[in-house]
Every structure is written in C-alpha cells, then in structure tokens.
Amino acid sequence: MNESATELILIRITGEDRPGLTASVTEILAKYDVTILDIGQADIHNTLSLGILFKTEEHHSGFIMKELLFKASSLGITIRFYPISVEEYENWVGMQGKNRYILTLLGRKLSATQISAVTRIVADQGMNIDAIKRLTGRIPLDEQKANIRSCIELSVRGNPKNHEEMQAKLLKLSGELDMDYSLQLDNMYRRMRRLICFDMDSTLIETEVIDELAVRAGVGDEVKAITESAMRGEIDFTESFRRRVALLKGLDESVMKEIAEKLPITEGVDRLMFVLKRYGYKIAILSGGFTYFGNYLKQKYGIDYVYANELEIIDGKLTGKYLGDVVDGKRKAELLRLIAQVENVDIAQTIAVGDGANDLPMLGIAGLGIAYHAKPKVKQNAKQSINTIGLDGVLYFLGFKDSYLDEQGKL
C-alpha cells in the first residue's frame, strides 16, 4: 500500500451510551480491514464520547463514512469525521517519548475553582492533559452524608519547565483551596507499589500513646510539651524520648492494656488495611512509639512488620527506661530499606506515611512519601500530603478506584 493511497481519519462519536454501540461501529471498520492507530472511550453521566483514529485505503474511505453515518442515525448518536495529515500524525507519535505524570486531586469535594487553578499550573508548565478520570464513587447531592470525598486523576504528558516551582505552586494551592494533591511520574514503579510503611502515633491512631501513658502517670502536661516540641523538630527525638520515658517511672503495666483496647483508630484505616491486604501489599509499622501498641495493631490488621521501642518493665512496673536503640527518623529510613531488601522490593516500589519531623527521612527515600495531617515543616518537605480526608486517601494516590473495591461495608 503506497502512501498516496492511504488516508488517516479520526472519528468522534457522542451520544447516549448503550450496550453494543462500540461493537456496532468497529464492525463496520472491520469490514474494510482498517488499521486502528488510536482509540479512546469515556462515559460521563451515561453520555458516551468515543474517538477512533484509523488508517484505510483511500478508495474505501467514502464507503466507510457513508455506512457509519447510517449507523449513527439508526443509533441516535452524533458522528464527526476529521482528516489527519501525515505530518500531524508523525508529530503525535513524536510526543510518546515525553514523560507522563499522574496528578491526583483529592478532597471532601472538588470545585471548578480548584480544578481550574490546578490545570492552569499544568498549562503554564507547558504540559498537556491527555485524560481525566474520577476515582471516587458517584457523589450524592446531600453533602451532609458521612465520608463524602471526591478524587480525580489527570494523566499529564510532557516535562515541567520547572519541577520544583510546579510542586511549590501545587502545595500553596492545596492550603488555600482545601484540597490534597499528588504528582507522580507515571512509570512501572508507580503501578507496582509493593511495600507500605506507616508511622503509628497520630497516623494510624489519633493520639500519641506516650501522652496517654503520661496522663495515667500524672505527668501529662510535661510530657505533651516535650512531644510537641520534638514533633516540630525543635529538639532531638532521641533526647526527647529519653526524657519522656523517664517521667513514666512507676506506672503499672496494666495501664498499657487498658490504653491499647481503647486506641482511637484514624478515619479510613479499616478500609485501607482491608484493601492493602487484599491486593498483596506488605505492611510495616515503623514507630517512635512502643512495640506493645504496635503489636496490638499488628494482630488487629494482620500487619507484617512492627519496629518500635521497648519499654523496660520490672515487677509489673515501668522503670522509666527502654531497651535497645531508639527508633528515630534515621532508624525508620534504615528499616524501610532493610524490609525492602528482605521482601525483594525496589525502593521505588515503597510507600511511607507519617506526620512528624522524625518521619521525614523515610518519606524522603520511599518511592511515594505521604505526609498525613502533618506538622507544617513535614508538609512543606513532603512531595505528597493528605489533609482533607482519612488515611484511606492513600488508596487514591495508588490509583485505586472505588469501583475496584469490595462494596460490603468497606467504602
């Protein structure tokens, strides 16, 4: 077939979606043995948008268009034809060498203001949006219903003019417009995450356990002040930990069981753990808190690894000392690397989630580091953050759609 006898045609079909519509269209194309060069379909509120780019022999094109028009009329749909030049096609093919990014927008609800601001940043960086899809389920009109959230995923092609500037503008917008975002290079590692490591206190649970212990020991205010200073990165974590544990001297061991049984689990954790286990992720807790509580969560959710700090107990009482080395920020990062090696997982396939300054090292080395309802310093230094919804927001950053997931009480 020589080039002069070949035509490139783009057809765009819109109308009410129904079973068999795509089959009806492609059956006509099949009669003429055309070559499909590109095809894409989307359905928005039961309205179909279907595009097909194909190559055919020039003397067939008139018959193809005639048959398609008749079929469109009988189906009650609209069809448009666009000739594509060889130069246009070759330019389009040349685009495939460019990077593709996945930009995820997440919030309790998403407005035109949020989306227009984000897409303007994308355009200003010289990048093009190839596709947009909704990851969350259909949104009820009653905004007062519990657990409402909205998430869309943009497939963006090109290389940003200034990656750091783009991240900074997205971060600024997220605070101003009450939304979360994730900008990830769309490569094989993003689609094959395998290991996820969580901080525990103020991440998997909505408290700092050491503060709970301190209240029972009558030193709550003193310990809480040290905790907050450490989480803000104002004092060394190991030193702050030593000082806080010393204040717990004499506390009865039975208090730990009492606290464990009443731990306030973070919103979305049940759903998140169910999905991660179902899809084969390895899960670890890397915590500056205590192994007693980490092991409680391990039993509850089937977590694979727990690394935290061991309190010394003698004759049923806390001694005010701990055993072994402190699990601080540096140790968390080391443990993430170690577990990845044991599980034969590339570091780019790992995820880390935390809220405090001592989580920054592991957030920095993980393939996907997510700050969760984090302190300002942590949010500023993390590439991704979730501040508007529960911890199951992590699932959207991994590309899960609500429609993929078990509907039996898990959504």
C-alpha positions as a Markdown table, in Angstrom:
| # | Residue | x | y | z |
|---|---|---|---|---|
| 1 | Met | 0.0 | 0.0 | 0.0 |
| 2 | Asn | 1.7 | 3.3 | -1.1 |
| 3 | Glu | 1.3 | 6.5 | 0.9 |
| 4 | Ser | -0.8 | 8.3 | -1.7 |
| 5 | Ala | -3.5 | 5.6 | -1.5 |
| 6 | Thr | -3.7 | 5.8 | 2.3 |
| 7 | Glu | -6.0 | 8.1 | 4.4 |
| 8 | Leu | -5.8 | 8.8 | 8.1 |
| 9 | Ile | -9.3 | 9.6 | 9.6 |
| 10 | Leu | -10.3 | 10.5 | 13.1 |
| 11 | Ile | -13.9 | 9.8 | 14.0 |
| 12 | Arg | -15.6 | 11.3 | 17.1 |
| 13 | Ile | -18.8 | 9.8 | 18.4 |
| 14 | Thr | -21.1 | 11.2 | 21.1 |
| 15 | Gly | -24.5 | 10.3 | 22.4 |
| 16 | Glu | -26.4 | 8.3 | 24.9 |
| 17 | Asp | -24.3 | 5.2 | 25.9 |
| 18 | Arg | -25.8 | 1.7 | 25.4 |
| 19 | Pro | -24.6 | -1.8 | 25.2 |
| 20 | Gly | -23.2 | -2.8 | 21.8 |
| 21 | Leu | -22.5 | 0.7 | 20.5 |
| 22 | Thr | -18.8 | 0.4 | 20.2 |
| 23 | Ala | -19.2 | -3.1 | 18.7 |
| 24 | Ser | -21.6 | -1.7 | 16.0 |
| 25 | Val | -19.0 | 1.0 | 15.0 |
| 26 | Thr | -16.0 | -1.3 | 14.9 |
| 27 | Glu | -17.8 | -4.0 | 13.0 |
| 28 | Ile | -18.2 | -1.5 | 10.1 |
| 29 | Leu | -14.5 | -0.7 | 10.2 |
| 30 | Ala | -13.7 | -4.4 | 10.3 |
| 31 | Lys | -15.5 | -4.9 | 7.0 |
| 32 | Tyr | -12.8 | -2.7 | 5.3 |
| 33 | Asp | -9.9 | -4.2 | 7.2 |
| 34 | Val | -8.8 | -0.8 | 8.5 |
| 35 | Thr | -5.8 | -0.4 | 10.9 |
| 36 | Ile | -6.7 | 1.2 | 14.3 |
| 37 | Leu | -4.0 | 3.7 | 15.2 |
| 38 | Asp | -5.6 | 5.0 | 18.4 |
| 39 | Ile | -8.8 | 4.5 | 20.3 |
| 40 | Gly | -10.3 | 6.0 | 23.5 |
| 41 | Gln | -13.6 | 6.0 | 25.1 |
| 42 | Ala | -15.1 | 7.7 | 28.1 |
| 43 | Asp | -18.6 | 7.7 | 29.7 |
| 44 | Ile | -19.8 | 10.8 | 31.7 |
| 45 | His | -23.3 | 10.5 | 33.2 |
| 46 | Asn | -24.3 | 7.9 | 30.6 |
| 47 | Thr | -23.1 | 10.1 | 27.7 |
| 48 | Leu | -20.5 | 8.4 | 25.5 |
| 49 | Ser | -17.5 | 10.0 | 24.0 |
| 50 | Leu | -15.7 | 7.6 | 21.6 |
| 51 | Gly | -12.7 | 8.5 | 19.4 |
| 52 | Ile | -11.0 | 6.3 | 16.8 |
| 53 | Leu | -8.1 | 7.1 | 14.6 |
| 54 | Phe | -7.6 | 4.7 | 11.8 |
| 55 | Lys | -5.8 | 4.2 | 8.5 |
| 56 | Thr | -7.6 | 2.9 | 5.4 |
| 57 | Glu | -7.2 | 2.7 | 1.7 |
| 58 | Glu | -8.3 | 5.9 | 0.0 |
| 59 | His | -10.9 | 4.3 | -2.2 |
| 60 | His | -12.6 | 2.8 | 0.9 |
| 61 | Ser | -13.0 | 6.0 | 3.0 |
| 62 | Gly | -16.2 | 7.2 | 1.3 |
| 63 | Phe | -17.9 | 3.9 | 1.8 |
| 64 | Ile | -16.8 | 3.7 | 5.5 |
| 65 | Met | -18.1 | 7.2 | 6.3 |
| 66 | Lys | -21.4 | 6.5 | 4.5 |
| 67 | Glu | -22.0 | 3.3 | 6.5 |
| 68 | Leu | -21.0 | 5.0 | 9.7 |
| 69 | Leu | -23.4 | 7.9 | 9.1 |
| 70 | Phe | -26.3 | 5.5 | 8.5 |
| 71 | Lys | -25.4 | 3.5 | 11.7 |
| 72 | Ala | -25.2 | 6.7 | 13.7 |
| 73 | Ser | -28.6 | 7.8 | 12.5 |
| 74 | Ser | -30.2 | 4.4 | 13.5 |
| 75 | Leu | -28.5 | 4.5 | 16.9 |
| 76 | Gly | -29.4 | 8.2 | 17.6 |
| 77 | Ile | -25.7 | 9.3 | 18.1 |
| 78 | Thr | -23.6 | 12.0 | 16.5 |
| 79 | Ile | -20.5 | 11.2 | 14.5 |
| 80 | Arg | -17.9 | 13.6 | 13.1 |
| 81 | Phe | -15.0 | 12.9 | 10.7 |
| 82 | Tyr | -11.7 | 14.7 | 10.7 |
| 83 | Pro | -8.9 | 14.0 | 8.1 |
| 84 | Ile | -5.5 | 13.8 | 9.7 |
| 85 | Ser | -2.3 | 14.7 | 7.8 |
| 86 | Val | 0.8 | 12.6 | 7.8 |
| 87 | Glu | 2.6 | 15.5 | 9.5 |
| 88 | Glu | 0.0 | 15.8 | 12.2 |
| 89 | Tyr | 0.2 | 12.0 | 12.9 |
| 90 | Glu | 4.0 | 12.0 | 13.0 |
| 91 | Asn | 4.0 | 14.9 | 15.4 |
| 92 | Trp | 1.6 | 13.0 | 17.6 |
| 93 | Val | 3.8 | 9.9 | 17.5 |
| 94 | Gly | 6.8 | 12.0 | 18.5 |
| 95 | Met | 5.0 | 13.0 | 21.7 |
| 96 | Gln | 5.2 | 9.5 | 23.1 |
| 97 | Gly | 8.9 | 9.9 | 24.1 |
| 98 | Lys | 7.9 | 12.6 | 26.6 |
| 99 | Asn | 7.4 | 11.8 | 30.3 |
| 100 | Arg | 3.9 | 11.2 | 31.6 |
| 101 | Tyr | 2.8 | 12.3 | 35.1 |
| 102 | Ile | -0.2 | 11.3 | 37.2 |
| 103 | Leu | -1.7 | 14.3 | 39.0 |
| 104 | Thr | -4.2 | 13.3 | 41.6 |
| 105 | Leu | -6.6 | 15.8 | 43.2 |
| 106 | Leu | -8.4 | 14.9 | 46.4 |
| 107 | Gly | -10.8 | 16.5 | 48.8 |
| 108 | Arg | -14.1 | 16.3 | 50.6 |
| 109 | Lys | -15.4 | 17.8 | 47.4 |
| 110 | Leu | -13.8 | 19.3 | 44.3 |
| 111 | Ser | -14.9 | 22.6 | 42.7 |
| 112 | Ala | -14.4 | 24.3 | 39.4 |
| 113 | Thr | -12.2 | 26.8 | 41.2 |
| 114 | Gln | -9.8 | 24.1 | 42.4 |
| 115 | Ile | -9.7 | 22.3 | 39.1 |
| 116 | Ser | -9.2 | 25.4 | 37.0 |
| 117 | Ala | -6.4 | 26.6 | 39.3 |
| 118 | Val | -4.5 | 23.3 | 39.1 |
| 119 | Thr | -5.0 | 22.9 | 35.3 |
| 120 | Arg | -3.7 | 26.4 | 34.8 |
| 121 | Ile | -0.5 | 25.4 | 36.6 |
| 122 | Val | -0.2 | 22.4 | 34.3 |
| 123 | Ala | -0.7 | 24.6 | 31.2 |
| 124 | Asp | 1.8 | 27.2 | 32.5 |
| 125 | Gln | 4.4 | 24.5 | 32.8 |
| 126 | Gly | 4.0 | 23.6 | 29.1 |
| 127 | Met | 2.3 | 20.2 | 29.8 |
| 128 | Asn | -0.8 | 18.7 | 28.2 |
| 129 | Ile | -3.6 | 16.8 | 29.9 |
| 130 | Asp | -4.2 | 13.5 | 28.0 |
| 131 | Ala | -7.0 | 12.1 | 30.1 |
| 132 | Ile | -9.1 | 12.8 | 33.3 |
| 133 | Lys | -10.9 | 10.1 | 35.3 |
| 134 | Arg | -12.8 | 10.1 | 38.5 |
| 135 | Leu | -11.6 | 7.6 | 41.1 |
| 136 | Thr | -14.2 | 8.1 | 43.8 |
| 137 | Gly | -17.8 | 6.8 | 43.5 |
| 138 | Arg | -20.8 | 8.8 | 42.4 |
| 139 | Ile | -21.2 | 11.8 | 44.7 |
| 140 | Pro | -24.6 | 12.3 | 46.4 |
| 141 | Leu | -26.1 | 15.7 | 46.3 |
| 142 | Asp | -26.5 | 15.7 | 50.1 |
| 143 | Glu | -23.1 | 17.0 | 51.3 |
| 144 | Gln | -24.0 | 16.2 | 54.9 |
| 145 | Lys | -23.7 | 12.5 | 54.3 |
| 146 | Ala | -20.8 | 10.8 | 56.1 |
| 147 | Asn | -17.5 | 10.1 | 54.4 |
| 148 | Ile | -18.1 | 12.2 | 51.3 |
| 149 | Arg | -14.9 | 12.5 | 49.3 |
| 150 | Ser | -14.0 | 13.4 | 45.7 |
| 151 | Cys | -10.9 | 12.4 | 43.7 |
| 152 | Ile | -9.9 | 12.8 | 40.1 |
| 153 | Glu | -6.8 | 11.6 | 38.3 |
| 154 | Leu | -5.2 | 13.6 | 35.5 |
| 155 | Ser | -2.8 | 12.0 | 33.0 |
| 156 | Val | -0.4 | 14.7 | 32.1 |
| 157 | Arg | 2.2 | 14.5 | 29.3 |
| 158 | Gly | 5.4 | 16.5 | 29.0 |
| 159 | Asn | 8.3 | 17.7 | 31.1 |
| 160 | Pro | 7.5 | 20.6 | 33.5 |
| 161 | Lys | 9.6 | 23.7 | 32.8 |
| 162 | Asn | 10.4 | 23.9 | 36.5 |
| 163 | His | 9.5 | 20.9 | 38.6 |
| 164 | Glu | 10.3 | 22.5 | 42.0 |
| 165 | Glu | 8.2 | 25.6 | 41.1 |
| 166 | Met | 5.3 | 23.4 | 40.0 |
| 167 | Gln | 5.4 | 21.4 | 43.3 |
| 168 | Ala | 5.6 | 24.7 | 45.3 |
| 169 | Lys | 2.6 | 26.2 | 43.5 |
| 170 | Leu | 0.5 | 23.0 | 43.9 |
| 171 | Leu | 1.5 | 22.9 | 47.6 |
| 172 | Lys | 0.4 | 26.6 | 48.0 |
| 173 | Leu | -2.9 | 25.9 | 46.3 |
| 174 | Ser | -3.6 | 22.8 | 48.4 |
| 175 | Gly | -3.5 | 25.0 | 51.5 |
| 176 | Glu | -5.5 | 27.9 | 50.0 |
| 177 | Leu | -8.2 | 25.8 | 48.4 |
| 178 | Asp | -8.6 | 23.0 | 50.9 |
| 179 | Met | -7.6 | 20.0 | 48.7 |
| 180 | Asp | -4.8 | 17.5 | 48.5 |
| 181 | Tyr | -2.7 | 16.5 | 45.5 |
| 182 | Ser | -0.1 | 14.0 | 44.4 |
| 183 | Leu | 2.2 | 14.5 | 41.4 |
| 184 | Gln | 3.9 | 11.2 | 40.4 |
| 185 | Leu | 6.0 | 10.2 | 37.4 |
| 186 | Asp | 3.9 | 7.6 | 35.6 |
| 187 | Asn | 6.4 | 4.7 | 35.3 |
| 188 | Met | 6.4 | 1.0 | 36.1 |
| 189 | Tyr | 7.2 | 1.6 | 39.7 |
| 190 | Arg | 4.2 | 3.8 | 40.3 |
| 191 | Arg | 1.9 | 1.0 | 39.0 |
| 192 | Met | 3.7 | -1.7 | 41.1 |
| 193 | Arg | 4.0 | -0.5 | 44.7 |
| 194 | Arg | 4.5 | -3.4 | 47.0 |
| 195 | Leu | 5.6 | -2.3 | 50.5 |
| 196 | Ile | 4.0 | 0.4 | 52.7 |
| 197 | Cys | 5.4 | 1.6 | 55.9 |
| 198 | Phe | 3.4 | 3.6 | 58.5 |
| 199 | Asp | 4.2 | 5.8 | 61.4 |
| 200 | Met | 1.8 | 4.8 | 64.2 |
| 201 | Asp | 1.1 | 7.7 | 66.6 |
| 202 | Ser | -1.1 | 10.4 | 65.0 |
| 203 | Thr | -1.0 | 8.4 | 61.8 |
| 204 | Leu | -2.6 | 5.0 | 62.3 |
| 205 | Ile | -4.1 | 6.2 | 65.6 |
| 206 | Glu | -5.4 | 9.6 | 66.6 |
| 207 | Thr | -3.2 | 10.0 | 69.6 |
| 208 | Glu | 0.4 | 9.9 | 70.9 |
| 209 | Val | 0.5 | 6.9 | 73.2 |
| 210 | Ile | 3.2 | 8.3 | 75.3 |
| 211 | Asp | 0.9 | 11.2 | 76.1 |
| 212 | Glu | -1.8 | 8.7 | 77.1 |
| 213 | Leu | 0.6 | 6.9 | 79.4 |
| 214 | Ala | 1.8 | 10.2 | 80.9 |
| 215 | Val | -1.7 | 11.3 | 81.8 |
| 216 | Arg | -2.1 | 8.0 | 83.7 |
| 217 | Ala | 1.2 | 8.7 | 85.4 |
| 218 | Gly | 0.2 | 12.2 | 86.4 |
| 219 | Val | 2.8 | 14.0 | 84.2 |
| 220 | Gly | 0.6 | 14.6 | 81.1 |
| 221 | Asp | 1.3 | 18.3 | 80.5 |
| 222 | Glu | 5.0 | 17.9 | 81.0 |
| 223 | Val | 5.3 | 15.0 | 78.5 |
| 224 | Lys | 2.9 | 16.6 | 76.0 |
| 225 | Ala | 5.1 | 19.7 | 75.8 |
| 226 | Ile | 8.2 | 17.7 | 75.1 |
| 227 | Thr | 6.3 | 15.6 | 72.5 |
| 228 | Glu | 5.0 | 18.6 | 70.6 |
| 229 | Ser | 8.5 | 20.2 | 70.6 |
| 230 | Ala | 10.0 | 17.0 | 69.2 |
| 231 | Met | 7.4 | 16.6 | 66.5 |
| 232 | Arg | 8.0 | 20.2 | 65.4 |
| 233 | Gly | 11.7 | 19.3 | 65.0 |
| 234 | Glu | 12.8 | 21.7 | 67.7 |
| 235 | Ile | 14.7 | 19.1 | 69.8 |
| 236 | Asp | 16.4 | 15.9 | 69.1 |
| 237 | Phe | 14.0 | 13.0 | 69.0 |
| 238 | Thr | 16.2 | 10.6 | 70.9 |
| 239 | Glu | 16.8 | 13.0 | 73.7 |
| 240 | Ser | 13.2 | 14.0 | 74.0 |
| 241 | Phe | 12.2 | 10.3 | 74.0 |
| 242 | Arg | 14.6 | 9.5 | 76.9 |
| 243 | Arg | 13.3 | 12.4 | 78.9 |
| 244 | Arg | 9.6 | 11.5 | 78.4 |
| 245 | Val | 10.1 | 7.8 | 79.2 |
| 246 | Ala | 11.9 | 8.7 | 82.4 |
| 247 | Leu | 8.8 | 10.5 | 83.6 |
| 248 | Leu | 6.8 | 7.3 | 83.3 |
| 249 | Lys | 8.7 | 5.5 | 86.0 |
| 250 | Gly | 6.5 | 3.6 | 88.4 |
| 251 | Leu | 3.4 | 3.3 | 86.1 |
| 252 | Asp | 1.6 | 0.0 | 86.4 |
| 253 | Glu | 2.0 | -2.4 | 83.3 |
| 254 | Ser | -1.8 | -3.0 | 83.3 |
| 255 | Val | -2.4 | 0.6 | 82.1 |
| 256 | Met | -0.9 | -0.3 | 78.7 |
| 257 | Lys | -3.6 | -3.0 | 78.1 |
| 258 | Glu | -6.3 | -0.6 | 79.1 |
| 259 | Ile | -5.0 | 2.1 | 76.6 |
| 260 | Ala | -4.5 | -0.4 | 73.8 |
| 261 | Glu | -8.1 | -1.6 | 73.9 |
| 262 | Lys | -9.3 | 1.9 | 73.5 |
| 263 | Leu | -6.9 | 3.2 | 70.9 |
| 264 | Pro | -8.7 | 5.8 | 68.7 |
| 265 | Ile | -8.2 | 4.4 | 65.2 |
| 266 | Thr | -7.7 | 7.0 | 62.5 |
| 267 | Glu | -10.5 | 7.5 | 59.9 |
| 268 | Gly | -10.1 | 5.3 | 56.9 |
| 269 | Val | -7.6 | 2.8 | 58.5 |
| 270 | Asp | -10.0 | -0.2 | 58.4 |
| 271 | Arg | -10.8 | 0.3 | 54.8 |
| 272 | Leu | -7.2 | 1.0 | 53.9 |
| 273 | Met | -5.8 | -2.1 | 55.6 |
| 274 | Phe | -8.5 | -4.3 | 54.1 |
| 275 | Val | -7.6 | -3.2 | 50.6 |
| 276 | Leu | -3.8 | -3.4 | 51.1 |
| 277 | Lys | -4.0 | -6.9 | 52.5 |
| 278 | Arg | -6.5 | -8.0 | 49.7 |
| 279 | Tyr | -4.1 | -6.8 | 47.0 |
| 280 | Gly | -1.0 | -8.3 | 48.5 |
| 281 | Tyr | 0.9 | -5.3 | 49.9 |
| 282 | Lys | 3.4 | -5.9 | 52.6 |
| 283 | Ile | 2.7 | -3.6 | 55.6 |
| 284 | Ala | 5.0 | -2.3 | 58.3 |
| 285 | Ile | 4.8 | -0.1 | 61.3 |
| 286 | Leu | 7.9 | 1.9 | 61.9 |
| 287 | Ser | 7.2 | 3.9 | 65.0 |
| 288 | Gly | 8.9 | 6.1 | 67.6 |
| 289 | Gly | 6.2 | 4.8 | 69.9 |
| 290 | Phe | 6.1 | 1.4 | 71.7 |
| 291 | Thr | 6.0 | -2.2 | 70.5 |
| 292 | Tyr | 3.2 | -3.1 | 72.9 |
| 293 | Phe | 0.8 | -0.9 | 70.9 |
| 294 | Gly | 2.3 | -1.7 | 67.5 |
| 295 | Asn | 1.8 | -5.4 | 68.2 |
| 296 | Tyr | -1.8 | -4.8 | 69.2 |
| 297 | Leu | -2.4 | -3.2 | 65.7 |
| 298 | Lys | -0.4 | -6.0 | 64.1 |
| 299 | Gln | -2.9 | -8.5 | 65.5 |
| 300 | Lys | -5.9 | -6.4 | 64.6 |
| 301 | Tyr | -5.0 | -5.8 | 60.9 |
| 302 | Gly | -2.5 | -8.6 | 60.0 |
| 303 | Ile | 0.4 | -6.2 | 59.7 |
| 304 | Asp | 3.6 | -7.9 | 58.6 |
| 305 | Tyr | 6.3 | -6.0 | 60.5 |
| 306 | Val | 6.4 | -3.9 | 63.6 |
| 307 | Tyr | 9.5 | -1.9 | 64.7 |
| 308 | Ala | 9.1 | 0.4 | 67.7 |
| 309 | Asn | 10.6 | 1.0 | 71.1 |
| 310 | Glu | 10.5 | -1.5 | 74.0 |
| 311 | Leu | 9.7 | -0.2 | 77.5 |
| 312 | Glu | 11.6 | -1.8 | 80.4 |
| 313 | Ile | 9.2 | -3.4 | 82.9 |
| 314 | Ile | 10.3 | -5.0 | 86.2 |
| 315 | Asp | 7.8 | -6.5 | 88.7 |
| 316 | Gly | 4.9 | -5.2 | 86.7 |
| 317 | Lys | 6.1 | -1.5 | 86.7 |
| 318 | Leu | 7.7 | 0.7 | 84.1 |
| 319 | Thr | 11.2 | 1.6 | 85.2 |
| 320 | Gly | 11.5 | 4.8 | 83.2 |
| 321 | Lys | 14.0 | 3.2 | 80.9 |
| 322 | Tyr | 13.8 | 1.5 | 77.5 |
| 323 | Leu | 15.6 | -1.5 | 75.9 |
| 324 | Gly | 17.8 | -1.3 | 72.8 |
| 325 | Asp | 18.3 | 1.6 | 70.4 |
| 326 | Val | 15.6 | 4.3 | 69.9 |
| 327 | Val | 13.6 | 4.1 | 66.6 |
| 328 | Asp | 14.2 | 7.6 | 65.5 |
| 329 | Gly | 14.0 | 9.2 | 62.0 |
| 330 | Lys | 17.3 | 7.8 | 60.8 |
| 331 | Arg | 16.4 | 4.3 | 62.0 |
| 332 | Lys | 13.0 | 4.4 | 60.3 |
| 333 | Ala | 14.7 | 5.1 | 57.0 |
| 334 | Glu | 17.2 | 2.3 | 57.6 |
| 335 | Leu | 14.3 | -0.1 | 58.5 |
| 336 | Leu | 12.4 | 0.8 | 55.3 |
| 337 | Arg | 15.5 | -0.1 | 53.2 |
| 338 | Leu | 16.0 | -3.3 | 55.1 |
| 339 | Ile | 12.5 | -4.5 | 54.8 |
| 340 | Ala | 12.5 | -3.7 | 51.1 |
| 341 | Gln | 15.6 | -5.8 | 50.7 |
| 342 | Val | 14.1 | -8.7 | 52.6 |
| 343 | Glu | 10.9 | -8.6 | 50.5 |
| 344 | Asn | 13.0 | -8.2 | 47.3 |
| 345 | Val | 11.2 | -4.9 | 46.6 |
| 346 | Asp | 12.9 | -2.0 | 44.8 |
| 347 | Ile | 13.0 | 1.2 | 46.9 |
| 348 | Ala | 11.0 | 2.9 | 44.2 |
| 349 | Gln | 8.1 | 0.5 | 44.9 |
| 350 | Thr | 7.8 | 1.5 | 48.5 |
| 351 | Ile | 5.4 | 3.9 | 50.2 |
| 352 | Ala | 5.9 | 5.7 | 53.5 |
| 353 | Val | 3.2 | 7.6 | 55.5 |
| 354 | Gly | 3.8 | 9.7 | 58.6 |
| 355 | Asp | 3.1 | 13.0 | 60.3 |
| 356 | Gly | 6.1 | 14.1 | 62.3 |
| 357 | Ala | 9.6 | 15.5 | 61.7 |
| 358 | Asn | 11.1 | 12.1 | 62.6 |
| 359 | Asp | 9.2 | 10.6 | 59.6 |
| 360 | Leu | 10.9 | 12.9 | 57.0 |
| 361 | Pro | 13.9 | 10.6 | 56.4 |
| 362 | Met | 11.6 | 7.6 | 55.4 |
| 363 | Leu | 9.2 | 9.9 | 53.5 |
| 364 | Gly | 12.2 | 11.2 | 51.5 |
| 365 | Ile | 13.7 | 7.8 | 50.4 |
| 366 | Ala | 10.4 | 6.0 | 49.7 |
| 367 | Gly | 9.1 | 5.8 | 46.2 |
| 368 | Leu | 6.0 | 7.6 | 47.4 |
| 369 | Gly | 6.2 | 9.6 | 50.6 |
| 370 | Ile | 3.0 | 10.9 | 52.0 |
| 371 | Ala | 2.6 | 13.3 | 54.9 |
| 372 | Tyr | -0.7 | 12.7 | 56.7 |
| 373 | His | -2.3 | 15.6 | 58.6 |
| 374 | Ala | 1.2 | 16.6 | 59.2 |
| 375 | Lys | 3.0 | 19.4 | 61.0 |
| 376 | Pro | 3.8 | 22.4 | 58.8 |
| 377 | Lys | 7.5 | 21.5 | 58.5 |
| 378 | Val | 6.7 | 18.0 | 57.4 |
| 379 | Lys | 4.1 | 19.0 | 54.8 |
| 380 | Gln | 6.5 | 21.6 | 53.4 |
| 381 | Asn | 9.2 | 18.9 | 52.8 |
| 382 | Ala | 7.0 | 16.0 | 51.7 |
| 383 | Lys | 6.1 | 15.6 | 48.0 |
| 384 | Gln | 2.6 | 14.4 | 48.7 |
| 385 | Ser | 0.3 | 15.1 | 51.6 |
| 386 | Ile | -3.3 | 14.2 | 52.8 |
| 387 | Asn | -5.0 | 16.8 | 55.0 |
| 388 | Thr | -8.6 | 16.8 | 53.9 |
| 389 | Ile | -9.8 | 13.2 | 54.4 |
| 390 | Gly | -9.0 | 10.0 | 56.2 |
| 391 | Leu | -6.0 | 7.7 | 55.8 |
| 392 | Asp | -7.7 | 5.7 | 53.0 |
| 393 | Gly | -7.0 | 8.6 | 50.8 |
| 394 | Val | -3.7 | 6.8 | 50.3 |
| 395 | Leu | -5.6 | 4.4 | 48.0 |
| 396 | Tyr | -6.3 | 7.1 | 45.5 |
| 397 | Phe | -2.7 | 8.1 | 45.3 |
| 398 | Leu | -2.0 | 4.5 | 44.4 |
| 399 | Gly | -4.6 | 4.7 | 41.6 |
| 400 | Phe | -7.4 | 2.6 | 43.1 |
| 401 | Lys | -10.9 | 3.4 | 42.0 |
| 402 | Asp | -13.9 | 2.9 | 44.4 |
| 403 | Ser | -15.4 | 0.7 | 41.8 |
| 404 | Tyr | -12.5 | -1.7 | 42.1 |
| 405 | Leu | -13.0 | -2.3 | 45.8 |
| 406 | Asp | -15.2 | -4.5 | 47.9 |
| 407 | Glu | -18.5 | -2.7 | 48.4 |
| 408 | Gln | -19.5 | -4.8 | 51.5 |
| 409 | Gly | -19.0 | -2.2 | 54.2 |
| 410 | Lys | -15.5 | -1.2 | 53.1 |
| 411 | Leu | -16.3 | 2.0 | 51.3 |
